[in-house]
Amino acid sequence: MIGGYLTIKWAKGPAVSPLQHPAPRIITIPDGSSFQQVAALLEHERLIKSRLAFILLGRSLSADRKIRSGEYELNAGMPPADILAKLINGQVVLHPVTIPEGLTIVQIGDLLALYNVTDRGEFLRLALDRAYAASLGITAETLEGYLYPDTYKFPRQVKAKEVLTTMVDHWKQAFGIDLRARTVELRMTVHEVMTLASVIEKETGAGHERAEISAVFHNRLRKHIPLQSDPTVIYGLPDFDGNIHKKDLSSPSPYNTYRVQGLPPGPIANPGIQAIQAALYPSGSRALYFVSKNDGTHQFSSTLEQHNEAVEKYQKRPFRRQHLRRT
């Protein structure tokens, strides 16, 4: 009896004395693993002394069917009971992943796949499904525009639904009561605000210009002038080669804001909070045009004559100089 008691006591102790400060290790419990397989893995990794004792411990706590798969940070100085509790509670390792402002659904899917966060195919299938968007309270064709850019912490290979739900929840928190009240004040819908914010996000090279660019678009919408935004055209092209061509500006796409008046059908990217705020709070500028100054900023103009002069100064003249140098 004494021998049996001592054996049990020994098995319940950590594999290594905590005083040795054993280094933590990442152990992956594959999906669908049986409790016996988990116990064998832990014994093989020398994180427990006895596979049999661990199995008996799990059965005594009715925990042998409650183990959750995933990555766990464990060390040999942990008692088996603590290891078991961690596996039951699903205290998996969380990996930070930053979603930058202005990415499309496809680009976000690619990034999540790169970090091995979730299945890209399932992520895209759900994100582009109208019924699934509706299930999250988003009345739009897809979740484009509603996946909030932020730094998240996800376990490896988490379900795509969990990722999407988390990102949409973050958007709902960001688009709070004050912003919704401002939306009503402007007589816009939430979808229109998110669409405009996405265009502002893609047009902005310098953050301080967001409100000014927003004013240009608001002024154009008010005067029924096409937005003429290149990023919207690019979004509607099935095979964009990195350069926008003259023929692209006459494409029949509903996202071609050179031909279609008003906002495009929906967001062209997922904007951050600053772009959303800019869409709702444009500056008081009367500008109707802007052109790139080739340094990340833009020249804004109120008249077509001023705009043509800016195009000559910042676009055509430098191009001619560059062409002369080459020849």
TAGI-V768662 format. One record per backbone hydrogen bond with DSSP energy under -1.0 kcal/mol. NH is the residue of the N-H (numbers start at 0). CO is the residue of the C=O. If there is no record, write none. Layout:
BEGIN
[[NH/CO] [NH/CO]]
END
This chain:
BEGIN
[[4/0] [5/1] [6/2] [7/3] [8/4] [9/5] [10/6] [11/7] [15/75] [19/16] [20/17] [24/73] [26/71] [28/69] [32/29] [37/33] [38/34] [39/35] [40/36] [41/37] [42/38] [43/39] [44/40] [45/42] [46/41] [53/49] [54/50] [55/51] [56/52] [57/53] [58/54] [59/55] [60/56] [61/58] [62/57] [65/62] [67/86] [69/28] [71/26] [73/24] [77/74] [82/78] [83/79] [84/80] [85/81] [86/82] [87/83] [88/84] [90/85] [91/89] [92/70] [94/153] [96/151] [98/149] [101/269] [107/103] [108/104] [109/105] [110/106] [111/107] [112/108] [113/109] [114/110] [115/112] [116/111] [122/118] [123/119] [124/120] [125/121] [126/122] [127/123] [128/125] [132/128] [133/129] [134/130] [136/133] [137/132] [139/137] [142/126] [145/142] [147/166] [151/96] [153/94] [156/115] [157/116] [162/158] [163/159] [164/160] [165/161] [166/162] [167/163] [168/164] [169/165] [170/166] [171/167] [172/168] [173/169] [174/170] [175/173] [179/175] [180/176] [181/177] [182/178] [183/179] [184/180] [185/181] [186/183] [187/182] [192/188] [193/189] [194/190] [195/191] [196/192] [197/193] [198/194] [199/195] [200/196] [201/197] [202/198] [203/199] [208/205] [209/206] [212/208] [213/209] [214/210] [215/211] [216/212] [217/213] [218/214] [219/215] [220/216] [221/217] [222/218] [224/219] [227/256] [232/228] [233/229] [234/230] [235/231] [236/233] [249/246] [250/247] [255/252] [256/254] [258/255] [259/255] [269/102] [275/271] [276/272] [277/273] [278/274] [279/275] [280/276] [282/210] [287/300] [288/300] [290/298] [292/296] [298/290] [300/288] [306/302] [307/303] [308/304] [309/305] [310/306] [311/307] [312/308] [313/309] [314/310] [315/310] [316/311] [318/314] [319/315] [320/316] [321/317] [322/318] [323/319] [324/320] [325/321] [326/322]]
END
